[in-house]
Amino acid sequence: MKTPAEQLRRRLETAFHPLQLEICDDGARHIGHAHEGSGHYSVRIVAPAFVAQPPLQRHRMIYAALGNLLQTDIHALSIKALAPGESP
């Protein structure tokens, strides 16, 4: 069975065919908090699908691609979604 991070990667790669994709498991940064150590991720993704899309729409696209992972395996998600040529 794939880990949540592997599932996250697979779904984003399938949906967006990104030029760049970085996924960081931030669980260790949340020790002592609710859901400590699990389900906290940061994503930086660069994909042509984000051209001419405002930030809110980019996030919605990512949420749609992740589907039920947001209810089962992902507790917190930080997103940087960029079109090619954009800087953060």
Buried (B, 14 or more C-beta within 10 A) or exposed (E): EEEBBEBBBEBBBEBBEBEEBEBEBBBEEBEEEEEBBEBBBBBBBBBEBBEEBEEEEBBEBBBEBBEEBBEEBBBBBEBBBBBEEEEE
